[in-house]
């Protein structure tokens, strides 16, 4: 699986640059979740005979390419030495020291449906109805495509087809990228759009020439678009980095499931919250030095081959290091901003924004957005999606999550003979400095599956 991800840079800047496929991939690596990163590393090991990885299953070594013969092996020692003894090994928590790792992972197994429904609060509003979103999500198949009928949904929900399309577009903004598309072409275009890169050539090829891509007809396309083979090749690389099956990471033994492995955990040591990255599966990557015995070979073609492979390895190490550094910045910023939540629990989840984190980390907001995509943090209060910690601002130091907890507790402790109405709850919240309309209170109450005051009344 090639990287179907997108990291970010300032959109205005990126549009001014003629980015190479390698630079685009380096940028995109930031948004890879753990499963995607592991698949990417496995594929690189398979394709590069000079790249070694400790910790990968043996099966992934069986198909690793080999240099053809002793005569084909080259004089590359000096170039390799320039690379240095560069290996990639992050300081992560050793999985063998964490007795509850497997239990933690297993408990976090969720379906694609559940994963999408968890994100619904991010997109619904007065115009975007939860029940319509849920109906559409029920019609997304195991590969991530919408297989429902818009007219039928419109009829059952009492809305127009145009409104169904509006709801579907909202779902297409969710994670994973490309979800909810009606066909491969639409899914690829959605993913490309999420990359924040304007590329008319690549867009045109996806719209009009998917068959030519599958048959690798670069020369035909170069002629049709009056451009160079190099430009077509770059577009091919971008398209092949996209994911034709957006929901593939949720498939486990035929079931629509995905295991969630936290990327990091936060725990208190000596009165301070500390971040530890968890790495039970990511390998230790290094350069295979056994080929140094062939340093006296003068085959120029093979020498160039090895140089290319070494440059690729160096790029991988540098990209992984950039990913680690920026992830650490963002995770630590979140810990700083959500210290009250860590100390006191869900009531105190603050309305954190991308701008808040960007200010602390000095990263662009879109970069922060890509970094938190698909990432999970193990906290004293459970394993949380980083996206879920970015709650909508309701005024003061409150978030939708904390307001829901306040509403739930208020109702649990009410006089059952005189239960609070939604308006009374709204007024009570306003007295606490939290401005929440009655309709919003009703929405939160329904999400908590709490009946109306009339149904709660006991005589």
C-alpha positions as CSV (number, residue, x, y, z in Angstrom):
1,X,0.0,0.0,0.0
2,X,1.5,3.3,-1.0
3,X,1.0,6.3,1.2
4,X,-2.6,7.6,1.0
5,X,-2.0,10.5,3.2
6,X,-1.5,14.2,3.3
7,X,0.5,16.4,5.5
8,X,0.5,20.0,5.1
9,X,2.2,23.2,4.3
10,X,0.8,26.6,3.7
11,X,-1.5,26.3,0.7
12,X,-0.3,29.5,-0.8
13,X,3.3,28.4,-0.6
14,X,2.7,24.9,-1.9
15,X,0.9,26.2,-5.0
16,X,4.0,28.3,-5.9
17,X,6.3,25.3,-5.7
18,X,6.9,22.6,-8.3
19,X,7.0,19.7,-5.9
20,X,8.8,16.5,-6.8
21,X,7.0,13.2,-6.0
22,X,9.7,12.5,-3.3
23,X,9.1,15.9,-1.6
24,X,5.3,15.4,-1.8
25,X,5.7,12.0,-0.1
26,X,8.0,13.5,2.5
27,X,5.4,16.1,3.3
28,X,2.6,13.5,3.3
29,X,4.3,11.1,5.7
30,X,3.2,13.3,8.6
31,X,-0.4,12.2,8.2
32,X,0.3,8.5,8.1
33,X,-1.3,6.6,10.9
34,X,0.5,3.6,12.5
35,X,-0.9,1.0,10.1
36,X,-0.2,3.0,7.0
37,X,3.4,3.8,8.2
38,X,4.1,0.1,8.8
39,X,2.8,-0.8,5.4
40,X,4.9,1.9,3.8
41,X,8.0,0.7,5.5
42,X,7.3,-2.9,4.6
43,X,6.9,-1.9,0.9
44,X,10.1,0.1,1.0
45,X,12.0,-2.9,2.4
46,X,10.6,-5.1,-0.3
47,X,11.7,-2.7,-3.0
48,X,15.2,-1.7,-1.7
49,X,17.8,-4.4,-1.2
50,X,20.0,-2.0,0.8
51,X,17.3,-1.3,3.4
52,X,17.2,-3.5,6.5
53,X,14.4,-3.6,9.1
54,X,14.6,-5.5,12.4
55,X,11.2,-6.5,13.7
56,X,9.4,-7.2,10.5
57,X,7.8,-10.6,9.9
58,X,10.0,-13.1,8.0
59,X,7.5,-13.2,5.2
60,X,8.4,-9.6,4.2
61,X,12.0,-10.7,3.6
62,X,11.1,-13.5,1.2
63,X,10.3,-11.1,-1.7
64,X,13.0,-8.5,-1.0
65,X,14.9,-7.8,-4.2
66,X,18.5,-8.9,-4.5
67,X,21.4,-7.4,-6.5
68,X,21.8,-9.8,-9.4
69,X,25.4,-11.1,-9.1
70,X,28.8,-10.4,-7.6
71,X,29.8,-8.8,-10.9
72,X,26.8,-6.5,-10.6
73,X,27.6,-5.3,-7.1
74,X,29.5,-2.0,-7.0
75,X,31.9,0.4,-5.6
76,X,29.7,2.3,-3.2
77,X,31.6,2.3,0.0
78,X,32.6,6.0,-0.2
79,X,29.0,7.0,-0.9
80,X,27.7,4.9,1.9
81,X,30.2,6.4,4.3
82,X,28.8,9.8,3.4
83,X,25.5,8.5,4.5
84,X,27.2,7.6,7.8
85,X,26.1,4.9,10.2
86,X,22.7,6.4,9.9
87,X,20.0,4.2,11.2
88,X,16.5,5.0,12.4
89,X,15.5,4.0,15.9
90,X,13.2,6.1,18.0
91,X,13.2,6.0,21.8
92,X,9.8,4.3,22.2
93,X,8.3,2.3,25.0
94,X,9.3,-1.3,24.6
95,X,6.1,-3.3,24.0
96,X,7.5,-6.3,25.9
97,X,7.5,-4.1,29.1
98,X,3.8,-3.2,28.7
99,X,1.8,-6.2,30.0
100,X,-1.5,-4.5,29.0
101,X,-0.6,-3.6,25.4
102,X,-2.6,-6.3,23.8
103,X,-5.5,-5.8,26.1
104,X,-5.4,-2.1,25.4
105,X,-5.3,-2.7,21.7
106,X,-8.1,-5.3,21.7
107,X,-10.5,-3.2,23.7
108,X,-10.1,-0.4,21.1
109,X,-11.2,-2.5,18.1
110,X,-13.9,-0.5,16.3
111,X,-15.9,-0.9,13.1
112,X,-15.8,1.5,10.1
113,X,-19.4,2.5,11.1
114,X,-18.3,3.3,14.6
115,X,-15.3,5.2,13.4
116,X,-17.4,7.4,11.1
117,X,-20.1,7.9,13.7
118,X,-17.5,9.1,16.2
119,X,-16.7,11.9,13.8
120,X,-20.3,12.9,13.1
121,X,-20.4,15.6,15.8
122,X,-17.7,17.5,13.9
123,X,-19.9,18.0,10.8
124,X,-23.6,18.1,11.8
125,X,-25.5,21.4,12.3
126,X,-28.9,22.8,11.9
127,X,-28.6,22.1,8.1
128,X,-26.8,18.8,8.4
129,X,-29.0,16.3,10.3
130,X,-27.5,13.5,12.3
131,X,-30.2,11.0,11.3
132,X,-29.5,11.6,7.6
133,X,-25.7,11.2,8.2
134,X,-26.3,8.0,10.0
135,X,-28.5,6.6,7.2
136,X,-25.8,7.5,4.6
137,X,-23.1,5.9,6.7
138,X,-25.2,2.7,6.9
139,X,-24.9,2.6,3.0
140,X,-21.1,2.7,2.9
141,X,-19.6,-0.6,1.9
142,X,-16.6,-2.5,3.3
143,X,-14.2,-0.8,0.9
144,X,-15.5,2.7,1.9
145,X,-17.8,3.5,-1.0
146,X,-21.3,4.8,-0.9
147,X,-23.6,2.2,-2.5
148,X,-27.0,3.7,-1.5
149,X,-29.6,5.5,-3.6
150,X,-29.9,9.3,-3.0
151,X,-33.5,9.4,-4.2
152,X,-34.6,6.6,-1.9
153,X,-32.8,8.2,1.1
154,X,-34.4,11.6,0.2
155,X,-37.9,10.0,0.2
156,X,-37.5,8.2,3.5
157,X,-36.0,11.2,5.3
158,X,-38.4,13.7,3.8
159,X,-35.7,15.9,2.2
160,X,-34.6,16.7,-1.3
161,X,-31.9,14.8,-3.3
162,X,-29.8,17.9,-3.2
163,X,-29.9,17.8,0.6
164,X,-28.8,14.2,0.5
165,X,-25.9,15.2,-1.7
166,X,-25.0,17.9,0.8
167,X,-24.9,15.4,3.6
168,X,-22.9,13.0,1.6
169,X,-20.3,15.7,0.9
170,X,-20.1,16.3,4.6
171,X,-19.3,12.6,5.2
172,X,-16.7,12.7,2.4
173,X,-14.8,15.3,4.6
174,X,-14.3,12.6,7.3
175,X,-11.4,10.2,7.9
176,X,-10.2,8.1,6.2
177,X,-9.7,10.3,3.1
178,X,-11.8,9.2,0.1
179,X,-14.5,7.7,2.2
180,X,-18.1,7.9,1.0
181,X,-17.3,8.3,-2.7
182,X,-19.6,6.7,-5.3
183,X,-16.8,5.4,-7.5
184,X,-13.0,5.1,-7.7
185,X,-12.7,8.3,-9.7
186,X,-14.5,10.4,-7.1
187,X,-12.6,8.8,-4.3
188,X,-9.2,9.7,-5.9
189,X,-10.3,13.2,-6.5
190,X,-11.4,13.6,-2.9
191,X,-8.1,12.4,-1.7
192,X,-6.2,14.6,-4.1
193,X,-8.2,17.6,-2.9
194,X,-7.3,16.8,0.7
195,X,-3.6,17.0,-0.2
196,X,-4.0,20.8,-0.7
197,X,-2.1,20.7,-4.0
198,X,-3.5,22.2,-7.2
199,X,-2.5,20.0,-10.1
200,X,-4.7,20.4,-13.2
201,X,-2.9,17.7,-15.1
202,X,-3.3,15.0,-12.4
203,X,-7.0,16.0,-11.9
204,X,-7.6,15.7,-15.7
205,X,-6.0,12.3,-15.9
206,X,-8.1,11.0,-13.0
207,X,-11.3,12.4,-14.6
208,X,-10.7,11.2,-18.1
209,X,-7.9,8.7,-18.3
210,X,-8.1,6.1,-15.5
211,X,-7.8,3.2,-17.9
212,X,-4.6,4.7,-19.3
213,X,-3.2,4.8,-15.8
214,X,-4.0,1.1,-15.2
215,X,-2.2,0.3,-18.5
216,X,0.7,2.6,-17.9
217,X,0.1,4.5,-21.1
218,X,2.4,7.4,-20.3
219,X,3.5,8.1,-23.9
220,X,-0.1,8.3,-25.1
221,X,-1.0,10.7,-22.3
222,X,2.1,12.8,-22.9
223,X,1.0,13.2,-26.5
224,X,-2.7,13.9,-25.7
225,X,-1.8,16.5,-23.1
226,X,1.1,18.0,-25.1
227,X,3.5,17.6,-22.1
228,X,6.6,15.6,-21.2
229,X,6.9,12.0,-20.0
230,X,8.4,13.3,-16.8
231,X,5.3,15.4,-16.0
232,X,3.0,12.4,-16.7
233,X,5.2,10.2,-14.6
234,X,4.9,12.7,-11.7
235,X,1.1,12.6,-12.0
236,X,1.2,8.8,-12.1
237,X,3.2,8.8,-8.8
238,X,0.7,11.1,-7.1
239,X,-2.2,9.0,-8.3
240,X,-0.6,5.7,-7.2
241,X,0.0,7.2,-3.7
242,X,-3.7,7.4,-3.3
243,X,-5.8,4.6,-1.8
244,X,-8.4,2.9,-4.1
245,X,-9.9,1.2,-1.0
246,X,-10.3,3.9,1.6
247,X,-11.7,1.5,4.3
248,X,-9.0,-1.2,3.8
249,X,-7.5,-0.7,7.2
250,X,-10.7,-1.7,8.8
251,X,-10.9,-5.1,7.3
252,X,-9.9,-7.9,9.7
253,X,-10.8,-11.5,8.7
254,X,-13.6,-10.4,6.6
255,X,-15.1,-8.2,9.3
256,X,-15.3,-4.4,9.1
257,X,-12.9,-3.9,12.0
258,X,-9.8,-2.0,12.8
259,X,-7.5,-2.3,15.8
260,X,-6.5,1.0,17.4
261,X,-2.9,1.2,18.6
262,X,-2.2,4.4,20.6
263,X,0.7,6.3,19.1
264,X,1.8,7.6,22.5
265,X,0.8,7.5,26.2
266,X,0.8,10.3,28.8
267,X,1.4,9.6,32.4
268,X,2.4,11.6,35.5
269,X,6.0,11.2,36.8
270,X,7.3,13.3,39.7
271,X,4.3,15.7,39.4
272,X,4.8,16.3,35.7
273,X,2.9,14.9,32.7
274,X,5.3,13.1,30.4
275,X,4.9,11.8,26.9
276,X,6.1,8.4,25.8
277,X,5.8,7.1,22.3
278,X,4.6,3.5,22.0
279,X,6.4,1.4,19.4
280,X,5.4,-2.3,19.5
281,X,5.6,-2.8,15.7
282,X,7.7,-0.1,14.0
283,X,11.1,-1.6,13.0
284,X,14.6,-0.5,13.5
285,X,15.8,0.6,10.0
286,X,19.4,0.6,8.9
287,X,21.6,0.3,5.8
288,X,22.7,-3.2,4.8
289,X,26.5,-3.0,5.0
290,X,27.2,-6.5,3.8
291,X,27.5,-5.3,0.2
292,X,30.7,-3.4,1.2
293,X,32.7,-6.5,0.2
294,X,32.0,-5.6,-3.4
295,X,33.6,-2.1,-3.3
296,X,36.1,-2.9,-6.0
297,X,33.5,-3.5,-8.7
298,X,33.6,-0.7,-11.3
299,X,30.2,-1.2,-12.9
300,X,29.0,2.4,-13.4
301,X,25.4,1.4,-14.0
302,X,25.2,-0.6,-10.9
303,X,27.0,2.1,-8.9
304,X,24.3,4.5,-9.9
305,X,21.6,2.0,-8.9
306,X,23.0,1.7,-5.4
307,X,23.4,5.5,-5.1
308,X,19.7,5.9,-5.9
309,X,18.8,3.3,-3.3
310,X,21.0,4.9,-0.7
311,X,19.5,8.3,-1.4
312,X,16.1,6.8,-1.0
313,X,17.1,5.3,2.4
314,X,18.5,8.7,3.5
315,X,15.2,10.3,2.5
316,X,13.3,7.7,4.5
317,X,15.4,8.3,7.7
318,X,15.1,12.1,7.4
319,X,11.3,12.0,6.7
320,X,10.7,9.6,9.7
321,X,12.8,11.9,11.9
322,X,10.8,15.0,10.7
323,X,7.6,13.1,11.4
324,X,8.7,12.1,14.9
325,X,9.9,15.6,15.8
326,X,6.7,17.3,14.6
327,X,4.5,14.6,16.3
328,X,6.3,15.2,19.5
329,X,5.7,18.9,19.3
330,X,2.0,18.5,18.7
331,X,1.5,15.8,21.3
332,X,3.3,17.9,23.9
333,X,1.3,21.0,23.0
334,X,-1.9,19.1,23.4
335,X,-0.8,17.8,26.8
336,X,0.0,21.4,27.8
337,X,-3.4,22.7,26.7
338,X,-5.4,19.8,28.1
339,X,-3.6,19.6,31.5
340,X,-6.9,20.1,33.3
341,X,-8.5,17.3,31.4
342,X,-5.7,15.0,32.3
343,X,-5.9,15.9,35.9
344,X,-9.6,16.1,36.4
345,X,-11.3,14.2,33.6
346,X,-13.8,14.8,30.7
347,X,-15.6,17.7,32.4
348,X,-12.5,19.8,31.8
349,X,-11.8,19.2,28.1
350,X,-11.1,22.6,26.7
351,X,-12.1,24.0,23.3
352,X,-8.7,23.5,21.8
353,X,-8.1,24.7,18.2
354,X,-5.6,24.1,15.5
355,X,-4.5,27.7,15.9
356,X,-3.8,27.1,19.6
357,X,-1.5,24.2,18.9
358,X,0.1,26.0,15.9
359,X,1.0,28.9,18.1
360,X,2.8,26.7,20.6
361,X,4.5,24.5,18.1
362,X,5.2,27.2,15.4
363,X,3.7,24.8,12.9
364,X,1.1,25.8,10.3
365,X,-2.5,25.0,11.2
366,X,-2.8,22.7,8.2
367,X,0.3,20.8,9.3
368,X,-1.2,20.3,12.8
369,X,-4.4,19.0,11.1
370,X,-2.4,16.4,9.1
371,X,-0.4,15.3,12.2
372,X,-3.5,14.6,14.3
373,X,-5.1,12.7,11.5
374,X,-5.6,9.1,12.6
375,X,-3.4,9.5,15.7
376,X,-4.4,8.3,19.2
377,X,-3.2,9.1,22.7
378,X,-3.5,6.9,25.7
379,X,-4.5,8.9,28.7
380,X,-5.6,8.1,32.3
381,X,-9.1,8.5,31.1
382,X,-8.8,6.1,28.1
383,X,-7.5,6.0,24.6
384,X,-8.6,9.1,22.7
385,X,-8.5,10.2,19.0
386,X,-6.6,13.5,18.9
387,X,-9.3,14.8,16.6
388,X,-11.8,14.3,19.4
389,X,-9.8,16.6,21.7
390,X,-10.4,19.5,19.4
391,X,-13.9,20.4,20.6
392,X,-16.1,23.3,19.4
393,X,-15.8,26.5,21.5
394,X,-18.8,27.2,23.6
395,X,-17.5,30.1,25.5
396,X,-15.2,30.2,28.5
397,X,-13.1,27.1,29.2
398,X,-15.8,24.6,28.1
399,X,-16.3,22.2,25.2
400,X,-19.2,20.2,23.8
401,X,-17.8,17.1,25.6
402,X,-17.6,18.8,29.0
403,X,-21.1,20.4,28.5
404,X,-22.5,17.0,27.8
405,X,-21.1,15.7,31.1
406,X,-22.6,18.7,33.0
407,X,-26.0,18.0,31.4
408,X,-25.8,14.3,32.2
409,X,-24.9,14.9,35.9
410,X,-27.5,17.6,36.3
411,X,-30.2,15.3,35.0
412,X,-29.0,12.3,37.1
413,X,-29.4,14.4,40.2
414,X,-32.6,16.2,39.4
415,X,-35.9,15.8,41.2
416,X,-37.6,13.0,39.3
417,X,-41.0,14.5,40.0
418,X,-39.9,17.8,38.5
419,X,-37.3,17.0,35.8
420,X,-35.5,19.9,34.1
421,X,-36.7,21.0,30.7
422,X,-34.2,21.8,28.0
423,X,-34.8,25.5,28.5
424,X,-34.1,25.2,32.2
425,X,-30.9,23.3,31.5
426,X,-29.9,26.1,29.0
427,X,-30.6,28.8,31.6
428,X,-28.6,26.9,34.3
429,X,-25.6,26.6,31.9
430,X,-25.9,30.3,31.1
431,X,-25.6,31.0,34.9
432,X,-22.4,29.1,34.9
433,X,-21.1,31.3,32.0
434,X,-21.7,28.7,29.3
435,X,-23.9,30.0,26.5
436,X,-25.8,27.1,25.0
437,X,-29.1,27.4,23.1
438,X,-32.1,25.3,24.1
439,X,-31.9,23.4,20.7
440,X,-28.3,22.6,21.4
441,X,-29.1,21.3,24.8
442,X,-31.8,19.1,23.2
443,X,-29.3,17.8,20.7
444,X,-26.7,17.0,23.4
445,X,-29.4,15.3,25.5
446,X,-30.5,13.1,22.5
447,X,-26.9,12.2,21.8
448,X,-26.6,11.0,25.4
449,X,-29.8,9.0,24.8
450,X,-31.6,10.8,27.6
451,X,-35.4,11.1,27.2
452,X,-37.2,14.4,27.3
453,X,-38.4,15.9,30.7
454,X,-41.9,14.6,30.1
455,X,-40.7,11.0,29.6
456,X,-38.4,11.3,32.6
457,X,-41.1,12.5,35.0
458,X,-42.1,10.1,37.8
459,X,-45.2,10.5,39.9
